[in-house]
Amino acid sequence: MNSLATTFTEPRRGLALTALPAFAGLALLAYALTSSGYLVTVLGIAAIYGIFCTGLNFFMGYTGQASFGQSAFAAIGGYGSAILCTDHGWEPLLALTAMMALSGVVAFVVGYPTLRLRGHYLAMATFALGLIAYEITIEWTDLTQGYMGYSGIPPLGIGGYELPNEKAQLVAIVILALIGVWIASRLRHSRFGRALAAIAGSEPAARALGIKVSRYKLLAFVVAGLYASAAGSLFGHFVGFISPEVFGTSMVVQSFTMLYLGGIGTAFGPLIGAVIVSLLPEALRGLKEMQDVAYTAILILILIFAPKGLSGLVSLLSQPRETAEGE
C-alpha cells in the first residue's frame, strides 16, 4: 500500500518542486510591477545578467570550457547600441541586432586562434580579452567618452514606439530572458548540444567519435558572445547610461557567482542565480555594517549544501525516492 501511495505522490511532489522556481519568479515579477521603481530596476538588471549568464553557461556549463572575457562582447553591445541610437538615431532593437551580429563576427575572429588553447591558458587568454576591451572603453575617449560614460541612451522600443516606463521594459526584458533560456535549452538537446556534451566529457573521445572539436567549441563561443552582446545592449537601454566600470572585472566575478550559485550546466540556473545574487544584498541592507559578512556567509552556505547550485538542488529533491524492498 505504501509503495502504491509513493507511486502516485512522488511524481506530484517532483512536479511541484520543479514548478516552484517558476511560480516564485512570477510572484516576484507581479510584486515588482505593483511596487516602487527601485525593485523594478534591480529585477531588470538581474534579468539582463540572467541573459549574460545563460550565454556563459552555454560555453562553460554545456561545453566544459573556461571564459573570463565575455564582458568584452557585452561592452561591444552596450557601447555599440549607445553610439548608434544616441548619435545616429537608430532604433534600439535594430542597434541591438546589429551589435549581436558584430559581436558574433568578433567572437569568431578572436575565438579561432584562442580556442586552440586549453585549461588555464585558455582562461588567461579570455581574461586578457576582457581587460583589453575594458582599456579600450577607457582610452578611446572620442568614441566611448571614457570614464564620463555614455548617457541619454533611449529606452527599448519597436518600430519607433518606445516602451513608456521601466515596468514595461522589465516585462520585455524578462520575456527576452525566457526566450534566451528556451533557445539555449533547445540547442542543448539538439545534435549540436550532444556534440558539446561529448566535448565536455572528453575531447579525445569526442574526436574519436568523429566530432570536430575545434569547430563546435568555436560555435559555442560565438553563441555565448551573442548572448553577452544582447545583455550589454539591454543594459544600456534599460538604465540609460553605461561606463567602463559596468564591463570591468566586477562583471566577470558577479556573473561567475550567479552561474555557480544558480547551477552551472542547468537550463534555469543562470537566471535563478542572477535573481538571488541581485536581490540578496537588498534584503540584507538593514544589517548595515554586517551586510557583507551576512551576504558572504549565505553564499558559502548555499554552495556547501547545494554544490550543484539551487537549480541542481531542486532537480535532486524532485527525483523519486527509492522505497525499501518488501514494502
N, C-alpha and C positions, 0 to 999 in steps of 0.2 A: 504493500500500500504506500509506504514511504517512497519507494522507488517510482511508483506511478505519479505521485504528487510532485516529486522532483522533476519528472519529465516535463510536466506542464508549467511549473513555476520558474524553472531555470531560464527557458527562452524569454519569458516575460521580464524576468529580472535583468537579463543581458540587454534586451531591447530598451528597457527603461534607463539603464546606465549609459548606453550608447547615445540615447537621445538627450541625456541630461545636459551636456555642454551646449547643444543647440537651443534648448529651452532657456538655459541660463543666459545665453547670448541674446536671444530675442527679448527676454525680460530686461536685460541691461540696456539694450537699444531703446526699448519703449520708455524706460525710466529717463534716459538721457534726452529723448525728444520732448519730454514734458518738464524738464528741469532747466537749470541755468546753462548758459552758453559755455562755461568753463569745462564742464563734464563732456559736452559735445566736442570741444577741441581736443581733449585728452583721448576720447574714443576714436576720433577721426585720425589722429596721429598714430594711435595703436593699430587701426585697420591698415594704414599705409605701411607701417612696419611689418604688419602681417603679410602684405603683398611682397615686400622685400625679402622677408624670411622664407616665404614659400619658394621663391626662386633659389635662395641659398640652400634650402633643404633639397631642392631638386638636384643640385650639384653635389652637395655633401652627403645628404641622407640617402639618396637613391643611387648615386654613383660611387660613393665612398671616397671622394677626393676632398682636398682642403683648399679653401679660397678665403683669403683675408683682404681681397681687393675689390669686392663687389660695390663698395661705396664709390668707386670711380665711375661706374655706369649710372649710379644714382645721381652723381654730380653732372654727368652729361645730360641726363634727362631733366634735372632741375634747372640748370643754367640755360640749357637749350630752349626749354619752354618759356622761361622768363624773358630771354632775349627776343625770341620770335614773336611772343604775344605783346610784350611791352614796347619794343622798338619797331616792330614791323607789322603789327596789327593782325597777327594770325589768330585763328580761333583756338582755344585751349585744346580741344580734342584732336584737331589736326596737328598741332605742335607736339602733343604727346605722342601721337602715332609716328610722326617724322623722327622724333628723338629715339623712339624704340628701334626704328629701322637703322638709324645711325649707330646706336649702341650695339646692335646686332653685328654690324659690319666691323666695328672696333673690336668687339669680343672675338670675332673670327680671326682678325688680323693679329691681335695680341695673343690669343689662345693657341694659335697654330704652332708657334715655337715654344711657348711657355709650358704647355701641357705635355711636352716630352719629358719634363722633369717629374720627379716623384718625391713623395714623402715631405720632409721638412724643406727640401729645395723648392718644391712647388709652392709650399706655404709662404716661404720668404719672397719668392718671385711675385706672387699675387699681392703680398703685403706691400712690396715696393710699388706695384701698380697703383694701389690706393694712395700711397704717400706722394707719388708723382702728380696724381690728379689733384690732391689737396694743395700742393705747392703751386700748381698752375692756377687754381682758383684764387690764390693769394696774390701771386706776382703779375698775372696778366690783367692788370687793372683796367686797361682800355676796354676789355671785353666783359670782365666779371665784376668790376668795381671793387675788387679786393676785399679788405675787411669791412668796408662800408656795406657790402651786401647789395642785393637787388630787391627793391621794394616796388609796390604798385602792381604786382602780378595779378591779373584778373582772375576771378573765380571760375570754377568749372562751368561749362556751358556747351550746348549743342546747337549748331545752325544759327549762331548769333544770339541765342537765348541763354542768358546767364542764370544759374541757379540762384534763387532770391536770397538765401541765407545759409548759415553754417549747418543748420539741421537738414536742409535739403541736400547739401553737399555730403553730409555724413551718410545719409541713406545711399547716395550714389556711390560713395567710396566703399561702403560695406558690400553693396551689390557687386562691385568690381572685384573686391577681395574674394567673395564667394565664387565668382566666375573663375578667378585665378586658381583657387583651390580645386575646382572641378576640372579645369583643363589639366593641371598637374596630375590629378588623380587618374584621368583618362590616359594621359601619356604614360603614367607609371604602369598601367595594366595593359599597355599595348606591346607590340613586338619590340619597339624602341625601349620601353621600360624594362622589359625582361632582359634585354641585352645589357642595360645599365646595371641591373641586379647581378648579372653574371660577372660583370667587371668589378663590382663592389666586393663580390665573394672572392674572386681570384683572377687577376689579369692573365696569368699564363694559361689557366684553364679556359678562360674566355677565348683567348687566341686559338687554343687547340680546338675549340668548337667552331672556329671559322668567323668569329666576331671581330670586326675591325675596330680594335680598342681605341686607337687614336681618333678615329672619325667620330665614334659615339661620345667619347669624352669631350671632344670639341663642340659637338652639337649640344650636349648638356650644359656646357659653359656658356654657349650663346643663349640658350633658353634662360639661364639664370641672369644673364645680362639684360635680357628683355624685361624680366620682372623688376630688376633693380632700377632700370631706366624709368619704367612706369611709376614706380614708387617715388622716385625723385621728382618727376613732373607733378604728380598728385600733391606732394608735399608743398611745392611752390604755389600751386593754385589754391590749395586749402588754407594755408597760412598767409599767403600774400607776400611773403618775404623769404629770402634764402641768403645764407652767408657761408663762408668756408667751414665754419665750425659745425654746421649741420652734417657735412660729409667727411668729418675727420675720423680719427681713430675711435672716438666715443661711439660712433655709429657701428663700427665693427664689433666693439665689446658688447654693446647693448643688443645687437642682433644675435650674437652668439649666445648670450644669456637667454634671450627669448626662445631661440631654437632648441637649446638643450632642456630648458625648463618645460616647454610645451611638449617636446618629444620629437627628436630628430628621426627622420625616416617615416613619420606618420603623416597622414593627409591634413588633419586639422591641428596638429601640434604647433606649427609656427604661428597660426592665428591665435590659438589659446595662450601660448607663451607671450605673445605681443600684448594681449589684453591684460594679463596678470602683471607683467613687469611694468606696464604703463600705469595701472590703477593702484598697485601696491604702495608706492611712495605717497600717493594722495591719501590713501586710507590711513597711513601711519603719520601723517603730518602733525597730528595732535601730540605726538610724543616729543616733538621739538628736538632737543639735543640727542635723544636716544633713537631718533628716526633711522639713521644709517645703520646702527647696531641691530635694531629690530628687523630692518629690511634684509640685511645680510644673513641674519640668523634664520629667517623664514626661508630664504632661497636655499641655504645649506640643508635645512631640514627636508625641504621638498626633494632635493636631489638625493638625499640619503634614503628616504622612504619611497621615492619614485625615481629610481636611477634611469628609467627609460622615459621619463617625463610624465606630465599629467595626462596626456593623451594615451600613453602606454599603460598608465595605471588604470584608466577607465577600461581599456581593452582587456587588461588582465582580470579586473573584477567582473567583467561581463561574461567571461568564459564559464561554461557549466562546471560545477564542482563534481568531482568523482564521488560516487556513492560506494559505500563499503559493500563487499560481496556478501550475499545472503540476506540483504535487507529486502 
